[in-house]
């Protein structure tokens, strides 16, 4: 629940900078709708799994998805941010895959 509170605070800060109505209309614009859907779904999922299901594993998974969506949103406003994230994702994914191949018998 702490992650959700921090995440909501970050979104609220964008809302204060842009104005609440401008920020909401921007979030629900056609270009941002996939992010908004992913972010709000993961936010609700995190709170639900933490409060109702009391499942630590599902809460951590949903919180991770929520943080990925939020980081992607914040970096999308930095020049070269999304390109940098894509590069780092490929780099880290390749490194993790090579590590998994060394550890797991195949």
VMD Tcl script that builds the backbone (N, CA, C; Angstrom):
set m [mol new atoms 318]
animate dup $m
set s [atomselect $m all]
$s set {name element resname resid chain x y z} {
  {N N UNK 1 A 0.819 -1.194 0.000}
  {CA C UNK 1 A 0.000 0.000 0.000}
  {C C UNK 1 A 0.865 1.262 0.000}
  {N N UNK 2 A 2.081 1.142 0.542}
  {CA C UNK 2 A 2.990 2.293 0.561}
  {C C UNK 2 A 3.394 2.663 -0.855}
  {N N UNK 3 A 3.654 1.660 -1.687}
  {CA C UNK 3 A 4.023 1.920 -3.077}
  {C C UNK 3 A 2.893 2.641 -3.797}
  {N N UNK 4 A 1.670 2.233 -3.541}
  {CA C UNK 4 A 0.517 2.868 -4.187}
  {C C UNK 4 A 0.359 4.314 -3.740}
  {N N UNK 5 A 0.626 4.578 -2.471}
  {CA C UNK 5 A 0.540 5.949 -1.964}
  {C C UNK 5 A 1.604 6.828 -2.610}
  {N N UNK 6 A 2.822 6.321 -2.708}
  {CA C UNK 6 A 3.900 7.085 -3.344}
  {C C UNK 6 A 3.617 7.298 -4.824}
  {N N UNK 7 A 3.111 6.267 -5.465}
  {CA C UNK 7 A 2.800 6.349 -6.878}
  {C C UNK 7 A 1.698 7.379 -7.142}
  {N N UNK 8 A 0.676 7.354 -6.304}
  {CA C UNK 8 A -0.410 8.327 -6.427}
  {C C UNK 8 A 0.099 9.739 -6.169}
  {N N UNK 9 A 1.025 9.865 -5.244}
  {CA C UNK 9 A 1.631 11.179 -4.970}
  {C C UNK 9 A 2.396 11.709 -6.168}
  {N N UNK 10 A 3.104 10.833 -6.856}
  {CA C UNK 10 A 3.831 11.250 -8.054}
  {C C UNK 10 A 2.865 11.731 -9.128}
  {N N UNK 11 A 1.780 10.993 -9.321}
  {CA C UNK 11 A 0.796 11.410 -10.314}
  {C C UNK 11 A 0.120 12.720 -9.905}
  {N N UNK 12 A -0.114 12.886 -8.615}
  {CA C UNK 12 A -0.722 14.131 -8.130}
  {C C UNK 12 A 0.202 15.316 -8.368}
  {N N UNK 13 A 1.508 15.091 -8.270}
  {CA C UNK 13 A 2.444 16.192 -8.509}
  {C C UNK 13 A 2.401 16.625 -9.973}
  {N N UNK 14 A 2.258 15.673 -10.892}
  {CA C UNK 14 A 2.083 16.045 -12.293}
  {C C UNK 14 A 0.792 16.821 -12.476}
  {N N UNK 15 A -0.231 16.408 -11.761}
  {CA C UNK 15 A -1.516 17.091 -11.853}
  {C C UNK 15 A -1.420 18.527 -11.347}
  {N N UNK 16 A -0.659 18.725 -10.282}
  {CA C UNK 16 A -0.482 20.085 -9.759}
  {C C UNK 16 A 0.327 20.957 -10.711}
  {N N UNK 17 A 1.302 20.358 -11.382}
  {CA C UNK 17 A 2.121 21.130 -12.320}
  {C C UNK 17 A 1.342 21.537 -13.572}
  {N N UNK 18 A 0.524 20.647 -14.080}
  {CA C UNK 18 A -0.194 20.902 -15.319}
  {C C UNK 18 A -1.578 21.475 -15.110}
  {N N UNK 19 A -2.115 21.292 -13.937}
  {CA C UNK 19 A -3.510 21.600 -13.670}
  {C C UNK 19 A -4.280 20.296 -13.735}
  {N N UNK 20 A -5.167 20.068 -12.781}
  {CA C UNK 20 A -5.855 18.771 -12.697}
  {C C UNK 20 A -6.618 18.386 -13.969}
  {N N UNK 21 A -7.374 19.316 -14.516}
  {CA C UNK 21 A -8.180 18.973 -15.682}
  {C C UNK 21 A -7.309 18.671 -16.899}
  {N N UNK 22 A -6.272 19.474 -17.120}
  {CA C UNK 22 A -5.362 19.232 -18.239}
  {C C UNK 22 A -4.675 17.877 -18.100}
  {N N UNK 23 A -4.277 17.546 -16.896}
  {CA C UNK 23 A -3.599 16.273 -16.671}
  {C C UNK 23 A -4.547 15.096 -16.911}
  {N N UNK 24 A -5.762 15.193 -16.427}
  {CA C UNK 24 A -6.729 14.106 -16.615}
  {C C UNK 24 A -7.052 13.921 -18.090}
  {N N UNK 25 A -7.282 15.026 -18.810}
  {CA C UNK 25 A -7.572 14.895 -20.243}
  {C C UNK 25 A -6.365 14.332 -20.989}
  {N N UNK 26 A -5.164 14.686 -20.554}
  {CA C UNK 26 A -3.952 14.145 -21.173}
  {C C UNK 26 A -3.835 12.642 -20.907}
  {N N UNK 27 A -4.109 12.221 -19.685}
  {CA C UNK 27 A -4.020 10.795 -19.349}
  {C C UNK 27 A -4.993 9.951 -20.159}
  {N N UNK 28 A -6.157 10.505 -20.464}
  {CA C UNK 28 A -7.160 9.747 -21.197}
  {C C UNK 28 A -7.163 10.055 -22.690}
  {N N UNK 29 A -6.104 10.710 -23.171}
  {CA C UNK 29 A -5.966 10.928 -24.610}
  {C C UNK 29 A -5.622 9.597 -25.280}
  {N N UNK 30 A -5.827 9.537 -26.563}
  {CA C UNK 30 A -5.613 8.294 -27.300}
  {C C UNK 30 A -4.175 7.775 -27.147}
  {N N UNK 31 A -3.198 8.663 -27.175}
  {CA C UNK 31 A -1.797 8.244 -27.087}
  {C C UNK 31 A -1.442 7.693 -25.702}
  {N N UNK 32 A -2.065 8.204 -24.652}
  {CA C UNK 32 A -1.732 7.796 -23.281}
  {C C UNK 32 A -2.676 6.740 -22.710}
  {N N UNK 33 A -3.696 6.365 -23.437}
  {CA C UNK 33 A -4.673 5.417 -22.902}
  {C C UNK 33 A -4.080 4.057 -22.521}
  {N N UNK 34 A -3.153 3.492 -23.302}
  {CA C UNK 34 A -2.550 2.224 -22.857}
  {C C UNK 34 A -1.828 2.359 -21.505}
  {N N UNK 35 A -1.079 3.446 -21.334}
  {CA C UNK 35 A -0.413 3.668 -20.053}
  {C C UNK 35 A -1.433 3.817 -18.935}
  {N N UNK 36 A -2.444 4.653 -19.176}
  {CA C UNK 36 A -3.447 4.911 -18.138}
  {C C UNK 36 A -4.136 3.624 -17.713}
  {N N UNK 37 A -4.466 2.784 -18.681}
  {CA C UNK 37 A -5.104 1.507 -18.375}
  {C C UNK 37 A -4.170 0.615 -17.558}
  {N N UNK 38 A -2.916 0.518 -17.977}
  {CA C UNK 38 A -1.950 -0.317 -17.256}
  {C C UNK 38 A -1.709 0.211 -15.850}
  {N N UNK 39 A -1.555 1.516 -15.740}
  {CA C UNK 39 A -1.262 2.119 -14.440}
  {C C UNK 39 A -2.438 1.961 -13.472}
  {N N UNK 40 A -3.628 2.344 -13.912}
  {CA C UNK 40 A -4.789 2.261 -13.016}
  {C C UNK 40 A -5.127 0.812 -12.664}
  {N N UNK 41 A -4.974 -0.098 -13.623}
  {CA C UNK 41 A -5.220 -1.515 -13.340}
  {C C UNK 41 A -4.240 -2.045 -12.305}
  {N N UNK 42 A -2.958 -1.720 -12.476}
  {CA C UNK 42 A -1.959 -2.202 -11.524}
  {C C UNK 42 A -2.132 -1.540 -10.160}
  {N N UNK 43 A -2.557 -0.285 -10.135}
  {CA C UNK 43 A -2.812 0.397 -8.866}
  {C C UNK 43 A -3.952 -0.292 -8.113}
  {N N UNK 44 A -5.057 -0.531 -8.805}
  {CA C UNK 44 A -6.201 -1.217 -8.170}
  {C C UNK 44 A -5.828 -2.635 -7.759}
  {N N UNK 45 A -5.084 -3.316 -8.606}
  {CA C UNK 45 A -4.654 -4.681 -8.308}
  {C C UNK 45 A -3.769 -4.716 -7.060}
  {N N UNK 46 A -2.855 -3.762 -6.935}
  {CA C UNK 46 A -1.967 -3.716 -5.774}
  {C C UNK 46 A -2.762 -3.516 -4.490}
  {N N UNK 47 A -3.661 -2.565 -4.506}
  {CA C UNK 47 A -4.455 -2.286 -3.311}
  {C C UNK 47 A -5.359 -3.476 -2.979}
  {N N UNK 48 A -5.986 -4.071 -3.985}
  {CA C UNK 48 A -6.888 -5.200 -3.757}
  {C C UNK 48 A -6.140 -6.410 -3.193}
  {N N UNK 49 A -4.990 -6.742 -3.798}
  {CA C UNK 49 A -4.255 -7.912 -3.319}
  {C C UNK 49 A -3.662 -7.683 -1.933}
  {N N UNK 50 A -3.332 -6.434 -1.618}
  {CA C UNK 50 A -2.783 -6.152 -0.290}
  {C C UNK 50 A -3.867 -6.126 0.785}
  {N N UNK 51 A -4.986 -5.487 0.495}
  {CA C UNK 51 A -6.016 -5.287 1.516}
  {C C UNK 51 A -7.027 -6.432 1.600}
  {N N UNK 52 A -7.501 -6.911 0.461}
  {CA C UNK 52 A -8.557 -7.929 0.480}
  {C C UNK 52 A -7.989 -9.352 0.494}
  {N N UNK 53 A -7.071 -9.630 -0.431}
  {CA C UNK 53 A -6.533 -10.986 -0.521}
  {C C UNK 53 A -5.417 -11.258 0.491}
  {N N UNK 54 A -4.727 -10.190 0.907}
  {CA C UNK 54 A -3.589 -10.297 1.822}
  {C C UNK 54 A -2.546 -11.292 1.309}
  {N N UNK 55 A -2.304 -11.222 0.008}
  {CA C UNK 55 A -1.323 -12.081 -0.638}
  {C C UNK 55 A -0.050 -11.288 -0.914}
  {N N UNK 56 A 1.005 -11.640 -0.232}
  {CA C UNK 56 A 2.269 -10.918 -0.384}
  {C C UNK 56 A 2.822 -11.069 -1.797}
  {N N UNK 57 A 2.811 -12.268 -2.327}
  {CA C UNK 57 A 3.371 -12.515 -3.653}
  {C C UNK 57 A 2.633 -11.719 -4.732}
  {N N UNK 58 A 1.306 -11.769 -4.708}
  {CA C UNK 58 A 0.528 -11.015 -5.704}
  {C C UNK 58 A 0.685 -9.508 -5.514}
  {N N UNK 59 A 0.792 -9.071 -4.279}
  {CA C UNK 59 A 0.973 -7.643 -4.016}
  {C C UNK 59 A 2.301 -7.162 -4.572}
  {N N UNK 60 A 3.356 -7.927 -4.351}
  {CA C UNK 60 A 4.680 -7.551 -4.871}
  {C C UNK 60 A 4.667 -7.543 -6.393}
  {N N UNK 61 A 4.027 -8.526 -6.998}
  {CA C UNK 61 A 3.934 -8.582 -8.452}
  {C C UNK 61 A 3.185 -7.366 -9.007}
  {N N UNK 62 A 2.032 -7.065 -8.429}
  {CA C UNK 62 A 1.239 -5.910 -8.886}
  {C C UNK 62 A 1.966 -4.590 -8.628}
  {N N UNK 63 A 2.636 -4.489 -7.496}
  {CA C UNK 63 A 3.393 -3.273 -7.188}
  {C C UNK 63 A 4.544 -3.096 -8.177}
  {N N UNK 64 A 5.168 -4.186 -8.573}
  {CA C UNK 64 A 6.230 -4.111 -9.579}
  {C C UNK 64 A 5.703 -3.607 -10.911}
  {N N UNK 65 A 4.557 -4.124 -11.329}
  {CA C UNK 65 A 3.930 -3.648 -12.567}
  {C C UNK 65 A 3.561 -2.175 -12.471}
  {N N UNK 66 A 3.088 -1.783 -11.315}
  {CA C UNK 66 A 2.710 -0.387 -11.092}
  {C C UNK 66 A 3.934 0.519 -11.199}
  {N N UNK 67 A 5.035 0.113 -10.598}
  {CA C UNK 67 A 6.256 0.916 -10.660}
  {C C UNK 67 A 6.813 0.992 -12.068}
  {N N UNK 68 A 6.739 -0.102 -12.819}
  {CA C UNK 68 A 7.197 -0.080 -14.211}
  {C C UNK 68 A 6.361 0.915 -15.015}
  {N N UNK 69 A 5.058 0.895 -14.848}
  {CA C UNK 69 A 4.185 1.828 -15.575}
  {C C UNK 69 A 4.489 3.275 -15.181}
  {N N UNK 70 A 4.708 3.512 -13.900}
  {CA C UNK 70 A 4.985 4.874 -13.440}
  {C C UNK 70 A 6.336 5.373 -13.945}
  {N N UNK 71 A 7.353 4.530 -13.891}
  {CA C UNK 71 A 8.680 4.925 -14.377}
  {C C UNK 71 A 8.615 5.222 -15.870}
  {N N UNK 72 A 7.889 4.387 -16.610}
  {CA C UNK 72 A 7.740 4.616 -18.048}
  {C C UNK 72 A 7.060 5.970 -18.302}
  {N N UNK 73 A 6.054 6.282 -17.516}
  {CA C UNK 73 A 5.339 7.553 -17.655}
  {C C UNK 73 A 6.262 8.740 -17.385}
  {N N UNK 74 A 7.009 8.671 -16.295}
  {CA C UNK 74 A 7.897 9.787 -15.932}
  {C C UNK 74 A 8.998 9.953 -16.977}
  {N N UNK 75 A 9.605 8.849 -17.399}
  {CA C UNK 75 A 10.688 8.932 -18.365}
  {C C UNK 75 A 10.210 9.350 -19.746}
  {N N UNK 76 A 8.937 9.169 -20.040}
  {CA C UNK 76 A 8.430 9.565 -21.347}
  {C C UNK 76 A 8.448 11.083 -21.525}
  {N N UNK 77 A 8.599 11.818 -20.456}
  {CA C UNK 77 A 8.653 13.279 -20.546}
  {C C UNK 77 A 10.078 13.816 -20.566}
  {N N UNK 78 A 11.058 12.958 -20.430}
  {CA C UNK 78 A 12.449 13.374 -20.522}
  {C C UNK 78 A 12.925 13.198 -21.959}
  {N N UNK 79 A 13.729 14.131 -22.457}
  {CA C UNK 79 A 14.246 13.956 -23.822}
  {C C UNK 79 A 15.072 12.674 -23.921}
  {N N UNK 80 A 14.688 11.801 -24.821}
  {CA C UNK 80 A 15.388 10.531 -24.991}
  {C C UNK 80 A 15.072 9.514 -23.920}
  {N N UNK 81 A 14.097 9.803 -23.080}
  {CA C UNK 81 A 13.796 8.930 -21.950}
  {C C UNK 81 A 13.284 7.563 -22.352}
  {N N UNK 82 A 12.327 7.503 -23.268}
  {CA C UNK 82 A 11.754 6.220 -23.680}
  {C C UNK 82 A 12.795 5.414 -24.461}
  {N N UNK 83 A 13.567 6.090 -25.299}
  {CA C UNK 83 A 14.618 5.400 -26.045}
  {C C UNK 83 A 15.644 4.811 -25.085}
  {N N UNK 84 A 16.010 5.573 -24.083}
  {CA C UNK 84 A 16.941 5.072 -23.072}
  {C C UNK 84 A 16.380 3.894 -22.296}
  {N N UNK 85 A 15.097 3.961 -21.948}
  {CA C UNK 85 A 14.461 2.851 -21.236}
  {C C UNK 85 A 14.412 1.595 -22.098}
  {N N UNK 86 A 14.117 1.754 -23.378}
  {CA C UNK 86 A 14.089 0.592 -24.274}
  {C C UNK 86 A 15.477 -0.038 -24.365}
  {N N UNK 87 A 16.498 0.801 -24.460}
  {CA C UNK 87 A 17.875 0.294 -24.523}
  {C C UNK 87 A 18.236 -0.453 -23.239}
  {N N UNK 88 A 17.936 0.145 -22.097}
  {CA C UNK 88 A 18.250 -0.505 -20.824}
  {C C UNK 88 A 17.456 -1.792 -20.631}
  {N N UNK 89 A 16.212 -1.801 -21.089}
  {CA C UNK 89 A 15.393 -3.004 -20.990}
  {C C UNK 89 A 15.996 -4.142 -21.805}
  {N N UNK 90 A 16.426 -3.844 -23.030}
  {CA C UNK 90 A 17.064 -4.868 -23.862}
  {C C UNK 90 A 18.383 -5.331 -23.239}
  {N N UNK 91 A 19.147 -4.390 -22.733}
  {CA C UNK 91 A 20.433 -4.708 -22.129}
  {C C UNK 91 A 20.258 -5.597 -20.901}
  {N N UNK 92 A 19.374 -5.215 -19.998}
  {CA C UNK 92 A 19.140 -5.986 -18.774}
  {C C UNK 92 A 18.470 -7.322 -19.087}
  {N N UNK 93 A 17.546 -7.325 -20.037}
  {CA C UNK 93 A 16.880 -8.566 -20.422}
  {C C UNK 93 A 17.873 -9.574 -20.981}
  {N N UNK 94 A 18.790 -9.108 -21.809}
  {CA C UNK 94 A 19.820 -9.992 -22.354}
  {C C UNK 94 A 20.735 -10.531 -21.271}
  {N N UNK 95 A 21.110 -9.672 -20.341}
  {CA C UNK 95 A 21.979 -10.098 -19.243}
  {C C UNK 95 A 21.276 -11.118 -18.348}
  {N N UNK 96 A 20.011 -10.887 -18.046}
  {CA C UNK 96 A 19.253 -11.828 -17.217}
  {C C UNK 96 A 19.053 -13.162 -17.935}
  {N N UNK 97 A 18.823 -13.102 -19.230}
  {CA C UNK 97 A 18.636 -14.332 -20.001}
  {C C UNK 97 A 19.922 -15.155 -20.021}
  {N N UNK 98 A 21.060 -14.499 -20.233}
  {CA C UNK 98 A 22.335 -15.214 -20.220}
  {C C UNK 98 A 22.612 -15.818 -18.851}
  {N N UNK 99 A 22.295 -15.087 -17.792}
  {CA C UNK 99 A 22.485 -15.592 -16.432}
  {C C UNK 99 A 21.593 -16.788 -16.170}
  {N N UNK 100 A 20.343 -16.699 -16.622}
  {CA C UNK 100 A 19.401 -17.811 -16.414}
  {C C UNK 100 A 19.862 -19.044 -17.189}
  {N N UNK 101 A 20.409 -18.851 -18.390}
  {CA C UNK 101 A 20.903 -19.990 -19.157}
  {C C UNK 101 A 22.078 -20.670 -18.468}
  {N N UNK 102 A 22.901 -19.900 -17.753}
  {CA C UNK 102 A 24.030 -20.472 -17.027}
  {C C UNK 102 A 23.570 -21.232 -15.781}
  {N N UNK 103 A 22.504 -20.761 -15.158}
  {CA C UNK 103 A 22.040 -21.359 -13.898}
  {C C UNK 103 A 21.136 -22.557 -14.150}
  {N N UNK 104 A 20.179 -22.391 -15.064}
  {CA C UNK 104 A 19.181 -23.431 -15.309}
  {C C UNK 104 A 19.716 -24.499 -16.273}
  {N N UNK 105 A 19.515 -25.747 -15.955}
  {CA C UNK 105 A 19.961 -26.802 -16.878}
  {C C UNK 105 A 19.031 -26.876 -18.090}
  {N N UNK 106 A 19.586 -26.760 -19.252}
  {CA C UNK 106 A 18.778 -26.840 -20.474}
  {C C UNK 106 A 19.427 -27.771 -21.445}
}
mol reanalyze $m
mol bondsrecalc $m
mol representation Tube
mol addrep $m
